[in-house]
Amino acid sequence: MTGTRSLEFVIPGDLETPTGGYGYDRRIIAGLRAQGWSVTVRTLDASFPLPSRAALDDAQRQFAHLPEQALVLIDGLALGAMPQIAQAHAARLRLVALVHHQLAAERGLAPELTLDLARSERLALEAVRHVIVTSTATKHALRELGVEPPRVSVVEPGTDAAPLARRVRGATLKLLCVATLIPRKGHDLLFNALAALRSLRWHLTCIGSLTRDRETVAQLRAQLQQLGLAERVTFAGEMHAAELSQVYGDTDLFVLPTHLEGYGMVVAEALAHGLPVISTRVGAIADLVGTDAGLLVAPGDAGLLREALTRVLLEPGLLDTLAAGAAGVRSSLPDWQQACARMAQILERQ
């Protein structure tokens, strides 16, 4: 079956969801189709990775109707939660996993759920022929689930070329964080760090879903009220690419205090606009930012995050230096054509 150009791509929920993972899936699908592949998108229930019984029954029906020896790429957000289905069809179908990050690494989960997800994902990954991840960091992390490096290939996301941010700095430094408001993105750490800098001139815009985790959003709003920062932080909700690009273009500094990333696509987008970055050393962020385009700290360290923010707020020359470094790495960012070509090569071998 090597050399086939037909693919079943299984995803949970709405493919148009404006997150990095779904964005990656969309671009890979479009890129494969541009290369002549026939890609059929199979949509599972949006309740994954915590599926209802009805969602699992529907997934079983969909897999049962796939043709013999079909090449099936399954987004890890669904795969890790349905090991029995993957095992049941492992001999009949050519299953390949696409893992953006480990399910059990999500923050804010109850301990017993973390253990359940780790066990479930381990069993599901045992059933697939190969695993595709978006960064070397995720490849190494999967060893915790018993997936050895020879079974894993890295296909990093591409980054679209973008105009340089205007960065006409006024009296108030314009900060931007692009991330769904969920625990692992670290908004709470950022707000605590900025609270110590309330005497300085800054404003933060947070772009990301306000409905995916309403409890976290409510907690973050309460935190801002308690810290006296409600007027200094704007929750702008979700934005699609064109609108978001305009916001990047009118920003001075990009901040992402994330605890976990498979890759860090929004960091790459910020760099494509020549924006300096303050973020954490997770996923591929350290490789993207390097030593010249930003300041990186350990995930979860509010003190170091505060120190990094203080430096750029009090040292205008530093911000300009980092912006020059960001502009310098724009040409080295991988593109989507390369990513899709590599994905095709890997899939053809399965």
N, C-alpha and C positions, 0 to 999 in steps of 0.2 A: 504493500500500500504506500510505500515511500513515494513522494512526489505528488501526492494528491493536492488538489487546489480547492477542496471543499471543506468548510469548517462549520461546526455547530458551536456557537458561543453562548454559554449559559450565564446569565446575570440575575441577581435579585433586584426587584424594584424597578424604578424608572431609569432607563439609560440616560435620560436628559438631566438627571439630578446634577446640580452644579457643584460637584466636589472633585478633588484631584483624582480619586480612584475611578469614578465614572468618566471623567474627562479623558483619562488614559484609555479606558475601554473604547470610548467613541473614536478616538484618533487611530487606535490600532485597527478597528473595524473598517474605518474609511480608508486607511492605508493599504490594508490587505485587498479590499475591493478594487482599489486603483491598480493593484498589481495583477488583477485578473482572478482573484479568489472569489468563490461563491461563499458568502458568509451569511448564515441564518442565525438571527438572534433569538434565543429562547429565554423568555422572561419568567422568572419565578416570583413568588409572593414577596412583598416588601418587608415581611416580618423577619426574614433572615438578617442576622445570624442567630436569632432566637425564634425559630419558626414555630408556628402553630401546628397542630396535628393536621389540619386541613392543608396547610402549606406543604408539609412533607408528603401527604397523599398526592397532591398535585404534582410535585416534583417527581415522585415515583412514576406517575402516569406519563409525564413528558419523557422521562428517560426510557421507559419501556417502549415508546413509539419511535425512538431514534433507530435508524437503519443499522444493520450489522456492520461492525468495524468502522463506524463513523468516527471521524476525528472530532473530539469534543474538548473545547477549552472552557474551564469552569472558573469563574471568579471566586476567589477564596472566601469572600464574604458569605457565599452560599455553601461552597464545598465543605468547609470545616464543620458545618452544622448538620451534615447529612452523610456520615460515614457509612451507614448501612446501605444507602442507595449506591454510593460509589463502589462499595465492595461487591454489591450484587451485580453490577454491570461492568466490572473491571475486565473480565475475560471477553465480553461481547463487544465492548466499545474501546476506542483508543483515547483514554482519558488523560488530559493534561491540566494541571492546576496553574492558575495565575494568582499568586499570593502578593498582596500589597503590603501586609504586615500580619503578624500573628494575632489571631482573635483574642487570645487570653492576655495579650499585652495591653489591651484597652484599659484605661484608668477608670476608676469609679465602680468596678464590678465587685460584687460580693465574693468573698474568698472561695466559697463552694462553687460558684458559677465560673470563676477563673479556672479552677481545677477541672470542671466538666468540659469547658471549652478546649483546654489543652489536650485532654484525653480524646475528645471528639476529633479535633483537627489532626492529631497524630494518626489516628485510625484512618481518617479520610485520605491523608497524604500517602499512606502505605498502599492505597489502592490505585494510584495514578502511575502512568508510565514515566512522567517527567514533571518537573516543577519549574515554572518561570516566575522570577521575582524582578522587582524594579530597582534593586540596589544590591551592592556587595554586602552591605550591612545586614540586609534581610537574609541573604544567602547564608551568612555565618549564623544568624540567629536561629535558623531552622534546624540547626544541628541539635538544639534543645528538644526538638520533636522527632529526632531520629532520622532526619533527612540529610544524608551525606552529600558533600559538594558535587560529586560526579553526577548526581541526579538533578542538579539545579543549574539553570542558565539565567543570566542577568540580561534583561532588556530594559535599559534606562529610558525614561520618557524623553521625548523631544521637547524643544522650547521654540515657540514662534519668535521670529525677529520682531522687535518693537522699537518705537522711537524713544530717544532718550528723554527722561523726565526733565521738565523745565527747571526745577529746583531753584526758583527765584525766591530765596529765603527771606521771609519777612520777620517781624518781631517774634512771632509764634512758630515754633518748630512743628511741622506737620508730620505726625507719626501715623503709620498704617499697619494694621494687622489683618491678614486675610486667612480666616480659619473658621470652620464650623464651631459654634459655641458648645463644646463638649469638654469633659474634664481633661483629657489628655493634651489639649492644645495650650493649657497653661495660662489662660486669661487671668485667673486669680492671682498668680505670681506676678504678672505684669502690673496689675492694678496695685498690688502691695508695693512693688518697686517704685511705681510712679507716685504713690502717696507721699513718699519721703522727698519727692522733688516738686511738690505742689507750689513752691515759691518761684519756680522757674516757668518760663513761657513755653508751653507745649499744648497740643491738642491731639488726641488719639481717635482715629476712626477704625472701628472694627467691622469688617465685612465678613459675613458668614450666616448660615442658617440660624434663625431664631426659633424654629419650630421642631427641629430634630430632637432636641433635649430641653424641653421647656423648664424642667426643674433646675438644670444648670443655669439657664438664662435668668430665671427668677433669683437664684442665689447670687449671680454676678451683679444684677441690678441692685440687690440689697447691699452687697459689698460696696458698690460705688456710693450709695447713699451714706453708708456708715463712714466711709473714708472722706466724704465731702468732695467727691470727684464727678458727681453726676453730670455737671455742666462741662466737664473737661473731656468726656468720652462720648462718642456717638456710635450707637449700634445701627448700622445701615442696612442690615439684612443681606440677602443674597443678591448678587449681581452677575449678569452674563458678560461675556468676554469684552464686548465693545465698551460697555459702560465702565467695567473694571479697569480697562486700559487707560481711560481718561483719568480715573482716580490715581492710578500709578503715576501718571504724568504730572500730577499736581501734588506730589508727596516729597518730603525731604528724607525720610528714613523709614525703612521697613523693619518691623519687629515681629518675631515669631518665637515665643517662649515655650515651644512644644516639648512634651515629654517623649514623644514617639512619632516617627515618620517612616514610611516605607522608603521614600525618596526625598520629598520636599519640593514638589512642583511649584508651589507659590514662591519659594525662595528663588528658583530659577527664573520665574516670571519677573520678579523684582529686579534681579540682576540684568535681565534682558532690557529693562528700562533704565539701567545704569544707576539703580538705587543702592546705597549702602545698606548693609543688613546687620541687625543684631539678632542672634538666634542661638540655638543649642547644637551641640555636637551629636546629632542623631541622624539616622538614615544616611543620605549622601550629602548633607548640608555642608559638612567640613570640606568635602571635595569641591563642591560648587563655589563656596565663598573663598576658600584658600586663606592666605594670610594678608591679602591686600584689600579685599572688598567688604570687610565687615569685622565685627567683634563677636566671637562665639564663647559661650559659657556652658558649664555642665548643666544638664537638664535638672530642673527642680531646685536650683540654687538661686533664691531670690536676692541674696546679698550680692552675688557676682553680677546678676542681671541689673540691679540698681547701680552698681559701679560702672558698668558699661554705658548705661543710659546717662549717667552723670557726666561721663567723659565727653560724649558727643554733644550734650547740652551746654557744657561749659567751655568746650574747645572747638570753636567754629572751624579752625584749620584742620582738625582731625576729621571732621565730617567731610570737608572738601577732599581730603586725601583719600578717604575711603570711597567716596563717590568716583574719583578718578580710577581707583582700583576696580570698582564695579564696572565702569565703562570698559575697562581693559579686558575683562573676562567675557564680555558679551559674545565675541566671535568664537569662543571655545566651547560654548554650550552645544550639546548634541541636538540634532534636528529630528523631526518626526519621520522624514524619509529614511534616515539611517535606522531609527528604531523599528519601523515597520519592515524594513528589509531583513533586519536581524530576526525579528519575530517569525517571518515567513521561513527563513532558513531553518530555524529550530523546529517549527511545526512540521515541515516537510520530512524531517528525520524520524518522526514518531510513528 
